[in-house]
Amino acid sequence: MSSAGTPAWIATQHKAFIRWTNSHLEARNIDPVKSLKTDFCDGVKLIQLLEIIGNESLGRYVVRPKLRVQKAENMNTALDFIRRRGIQLYNIGAEDIMDGNVKLILGLLWTLILRFTIDEINAEGFTAKEGLLLWCQRKTALYDDVNIVDFTSSWNNGLAFCALLDRHRPDLIDYDTLDKTDHKGNVALALKIASEHVGIPQLLDVEDVCVPKPDERSIMTYVAYWFHAFSAMDKIETAGRRVEKFVEVITSAYDMETSYEKRIKALIDAIKRQIQQWESTEFSGTYLDAKEKRQTFFAYKAGAKRNWTAEKTDIASMLGNIKTKLATYHLRDYNPPEGLRLVDLDAYWKQLLAAEGIQSKRINDAIRDIKLRLRRTFADTANDLSEKLSSLSLTVASLDGELHEQLDRVKNAEKHLETSRNLVDLLKKLEEDCNEANIEENDYTVFSYDDLNYEYGLTRDVLTKKLAFIENQIVARSMTNLTPIQLEEFESVFRHFDRGESNSLQEPEFSAALASLGLVFSGDEMHDIFDEVREGNSAVSFEQFIHFMVDMTEDQNTAEQVFQSFMEIADGKPYLTEIDLRQSLVSETMIDELSKIMPRAADSDGLDYVKYMEKLCLNE
């Protein structure tokens, strides 16, 4: 075939594929093919090639076809055989070969090379191109200057071929003495030794290999011959790998069996412990304890139970894998020991589910019982407290008789109220327990803690006020020198400024009460008066307040006091008017009397109380 104008890869493949074809034809003493364009056009050489590589007769065909129809008949016989062998042909028919379409014929031959030369290669589980590449890499792995990554440029320096020779026939080549830079020399040496001493057909020439990127298909076809030539030498290695793989399988199966037994035993033991733990569980009777047990149970369901479910599935799958692996290599089946079989695990699993249901029911029953008990305890306490508070309120409302007897009954009621405080505190704790247990309704009582705590406060305030009122009445009754109106006024003022309802006045309250009664003092005076009146106590009691007001308002007959009173009524003026007297609540009769006995002021129509008092004082 002329190389003028022909792409390099076509020329290389044409040469390599013809030599591949002839390497098979020559083994049967059949005349070699010289041109793919002409020598396959009648179908005879193609049929002969297929019978050799396929190791099968294609039947009768026209040995010396003259007519095109005879050639086409031969060609269809060949193509039908290829299809029967399961080989897919694309874009090629009998006419293409008969007409000498070199590119399509090269494609056909490459398909046959793949099927009958390269596809037969198997290296460590890989086939065809990957298997062939892996074989080359494994054989040259110890050669640092060889790096086979493809079937093109990895071969153009000749070192890969030389390394394969050194690996299998070190007697034919001294690899260490090679000039690694002499690419053509290395390729020529490898091709010559392979052809003359190993029997590998020289499908390629040096110039076909020593190019930047040799033709991949040509290199693969040639390297496949190297694989087949040296495969016999690999039998020992293959046997070693087979033994090694068998031992690995046995060891792996044993490890899986050991792991299976260990894991299923651990799972069964965990299930047993869980069942025993539930069986020994005791409930304290508190909602907090029952709630904690429920949370622990939920945590088991979301955690351990799911993990055990997954582990149970994995264990069953592991046993299946063990049996499959042993069956794959025709080894004796594995049957787990008694107690570690899947049926044993299933039995314990059923026990776990039954115990789980019992534990769930125990928790739910405990919570229901606790809630019922909390409702009834709260209701009993609330109803009892309500009855006591009602009784105390009735006692206060029905008080009569002597003040000292009333005082004793109120103090006794206060003692009973103090004991009720314990019920209020208990009710608060019970309500907190009910809230903790999410109890929102209670059919056994209409009362809540807030209701009764409020009622307790009201009862306490009523008793406190009633006690203070009675005590103050006793004090007031002893004040014979006060008019009823004065006593009522003083008591009203005292109550108004007793902000803390303690039946006593602190200094600011005491000062404000006096001011409201018209008694205003400076800060120091007020402080001194407060200290004097309280007599060492922390505050001024009602009795002390009344005594002080008696002292301040008790009528005196001294002229000085009377003169001071006239001045206060006149608001500092040297005379009195009838309006001043009326504003001071002096009766009309007394006003008429004063108008008769008091001299008139010189500069006004008022009464001159100054001259009046001077005259009285001189008379004294």
FENQUI-V116608 format. One record per residue. N is the residue number from 1. RES is the residue in one letter. NEAR is the number of other C-alpha atoms within 10 Angstrom. Layout:
N,RES,NEAR
N,RES,NEAR
This chain:
1,M,13
2,S,7
3,S,10
4,A,8
5,G,6
6,T,10
7,P,9
8,A,14
9,W,16
10,I,16
11,A,17
12,T,23
13,Q,25
14,H,23
15,K,21
16,A,23
17,F,25
18,I,19
19,R,20
20,W,22
21,T,21
22,N,21
23,S,16
24,H,17
25,L,20
26,E,12
27,A,9
28,R,12
29,N,9
30,I,13
31,D,10
32,P,16
33,V,18
34,K,15
35,S,15
36,L,21
37,K,18
38,T,16
39,D,17
40,F,21
41,C,23
42,D,27
43,G,28
44,V,20
45,K,21
46,L,21
47,I,23
48,Q,18
49,L,20
50,L,23
51,E,16
52,I,14
53,I,16
54,G,16
55,N,9
56,E,10
57,S,12
58,L,15
59,G,8
60,R,8
61,Y,17
62,V,13
63,V,14
64,R,11
65,P,16
66,K,10
67,L,10
68,R,13
69,V,11
70,Q,17
71,K,25
72,A,20
73,E,18
74,N,25
75,M,24
76,N,17
77,T,19
78,A,23
79,L,21
80,D,13
81,F,18
82,I,19
83,R,11
84,R,9
85,R,10
86,G,9
87,I,15
88,Q,9
89,L,13
90,Y,9
91,N,8
92,I,14
93,G,15
94,A,19
95,E,15
96,D,15
97,I,26
98,M,20
99,D,13
100,G,17
101,N,16
102,V,18
103,K,16
104,L,16
105,I,21
106,L,18
107,G,16
108,L,19
109,L,20
110,W,19
111,T,17
112,L,19
113,I,20
114,L,20
115,R,19
116,F,14
117,T,21
118,I,24
119,D,16
120,E,15
121,I,22
122,N,16
123,A,17
124,E,10
125,G,8
126,F,14
127,T,16
128,A,19
129,K,18
130,E,15
131,G,19
132,L,23
133,L,20
134,L,19
135,W,18
136,C,23
137,Q,19
138,R,12
139,K,16
140,T,23
141,A,14
142,L,11
143,Y,15
144,D,7
145,D,12
146,V,19
147,N,15
148,I,19
149,V,13
150,D,16
151,F,21
152,T,19
153,S,18
154,S,17
155,W,26
156,N,24
157,N,22
158,G,25
159,L,27
160,A,24
161,F,23
162,C,28
163,A,25
164,L,20
165,L,24
166,D,19
167,R,17
168,H,15
169,R,17
170,P,13
171,D,9
172,L,15
173,I,17
174,D,13
175,Y,17
176,D,9
177,T,7
178,L,13
179,D,11
180,K,14
181,T,11
182,D,12
183,H,19
184,K,17
185,G,17
186,N,24
187,V,23
188,A,18
189,L,17
190,A,23
191,L,21
192,K,16
193,I,16
194,A,22
195,S,14
196,E,11
197,H,10
198,V,15
199,G,12
200,I,22
201,P,19
202,Q,18
203,L,25
204,L,20
205,D,15
206,V,19
207,E,13
208,D,21
209,V,24
210,C,20
211,V,16
212,P,12
213,K,15
214,P,21
215,D,20
216,E,15
217,R,19
218,S,26
219,I,23
220,M,22
221,T,22
222,Y,21
223,V,21
224,A,23
225,Y,20
226,W,20
227,F,19
228,H,16
229,A,16
230,F,17
231,S,15
232,A,11
233,M,12
234,D,14
235,K,11
236,I,11
237,E,12
238,T,15
239,A,11
240,G,12
241,R,13
242,R,12
243,V,12
244,E,12
245,K,12
246,F,13
247,V,12
248,E,12
249,V,15
250,I,16
251,T,12
252,S,14
253,A,18
254,Y,14
255,D,13
256,M,16
257,E,19
258,T,12
259,S,15
260,Y,22
261,E,19
262,K,12
263,R,17
264,I,22
265,K,16
266,A,12
267,L,21
268,I,22
269,D,13
270,A,14
271,I,21
272,K,15
273,R,12
274,Q,16
275,I,19
276,Q,12
277,Q,11
278,W,16
279,E,12
280,S,7
281,T,11
282,E,12
283,F,12
284,S,10
285,G,13
286,T,16
287,Y,21
288,L,15
289,D,16
290,A,23
291,K,17
292,E,12
293,K,18
294,R,18
295,Q,12
296,T,12
297,F,18
298,F,14
299,A,12
300,Y,15
301,K,13
302,A,11
303,G,11
304,A,15
305,K,16
306,R,12
307,N,14
308,W,16
309,T,13
310,A,11
311,E,15
312,K,20
313,T,11
314,D,15
315,I,20
316,A,15
317,S,13
318,M,16
319,L,21
320,G,12
321,N,14
322,I,21
323,K,18
324,T,14
325,K,17
326,L,16
327,A,13
328,T,9
329,Y,11
330,H,9
331,L,12
332,R,9
333,D,12
334,Y,15
335,N,12
336,P,14
337,P,8
338,E,9
339,G,13
340,L,17
341,R,18
342,L,16
343,V,11
344,D,13
345,L,20
346,D,13
347,A,12
348,Y,18
349,W,19
350,K,11
351,Q,15
352,L,18
353,L,13
354,A,12
355,A,17
356,E,18
357,G,11
358,I,14
359,Q,19
360,S,16
361,K,12
362,R,18
363,I,19
364,N,15
365,D,13
366,A,20
367,I,21
368,R,15
369,D,15
370,I,19
371,K,20
372,L,15
373,R,14
374,L,21
375,R,22
376,R,16
377,T,15
378,F,26
379,A,21
380,D,15
381,T,18
382,A,26
383,N,17
384,D,14
385,L,24
386,S,20
387,E,12
388,K,18
389,L,21
390,S,14
391,S,13
392,L,22
393,S,19
394,L,11
395,T,14
396,V,18
397,A,11
398,S,8
399,L,15
400,D,10
401,G,7
402,E,9
403,L,14
404,H,12
405,E,13
406,Q,19
407,L,19
408,D,12
409,R,17
410,V,23
411,K,16
412,N,12
413,A,18
414,E,18
415,K,11
416,H,14
417,L,20
418,E,11
419,T,11
420,S,18
421,R,14
422,N,12
423,L,20
424,V,19
425,D,13
426,L,16
427,L,24
428,K,19
429,K,14
430,L,20
431,E,19
432,E,14
433,D,19
434,C,22
435,N,11
436,E,12
437,A,19
438,N,10
439,I,15
440,E,8
441,E,10
442,N,17
443,D,8
444,Y,14
445,T,15
446,V,11
447,F,16
448,S,17
449,Y,19
450,D,13
451,D,12
452,L,20
453,N,19
454,Y,12
455,E,17
456,Y,23
457,G,12
458,L,14
459,T,19
460,R,19
461,D,13
462,V,17
463,L,21
464,T,17
465,K,16
466,K,19
467,L,21
468,A,20
469,F,17
470,I,17
471,E,19
472,N,18
473,Q,17
474,I,16
475,V,15
476,A,20
477,R,12
478,S,11
479,M,16
480,T,10
481,N,13
482,L,18
483,T,10
484,P,13
485,I,9
486,Q,14
487,L,20
488,E,13
489,E,13
490,F,21
491,E,18
492,S,13
493,V,17
494,F,23
495,R,21
496,H,12
497,F,20
498,D,18
499,R,13
500,G,10
501,E,14
502,S,15
503,N,22
504,S,24
505,L,26
506,Q,19
507,E,18
508,P,12
509,E,18
510,F,22
511,S,21
512,A,18
513,A,23
514,L,18
515,A,12
516,S,11
517,L,12
518,G,9
519,L,13
520,V,14
521,F,13
522,S,9
523,G,10
524,D,9
525,E,10
526,M,18
527,H,15
528,D,11
529,I,16
530,F,21
531,D,15
532,E,13
533,V,17
534,R,19
535,E,12
536,G,10
537,N,10
538,S,12
539,A,20
540,V,24
541,S,21
542,F,25
543,E,19
544,Q,16
545,F,22
546,I,21
547,H,16
548,F,17
549,M,18
550,V,18
551,D,11
552,M,10
553,T,12
554,E,10
555,D,12
556,Q,9
557,N,7
558,T,9
559,A,14
560,E,12
561,Q,12
562,V,14
563,F,16
564,Q,12
565,S,12
566,F,21
567,M,17
568,E,13
569,I,19
570,A,21
571,D,12
572,G,11
573,K,15
574,P,15
575,Y,24
576,L,26
577,T,17
578,E,18
579,I,14
580,D,17
581,L,18
582,R,14
583,Q,9
584,S,12
585,L,9
586,V,13
587,S,11
588,E,12
589,T,9
590,M,12
591,I,15
592,D,11
593,E,11
594,L,16
595,S,17
596,K,11
597,I,11
598,M,17
599,P,17
600,R,18
601,A,16
602,A,10
603,D,8
604,S,11
605,D,13
606,G,21
607,L,23
608,D,21
609,Y,23
610,V,19
611,K,16
612,Y,15
613,M,17
614,E,13
615,K,11
616,L,11
617,C,12
618,L,7
619,N,7
620,E,7
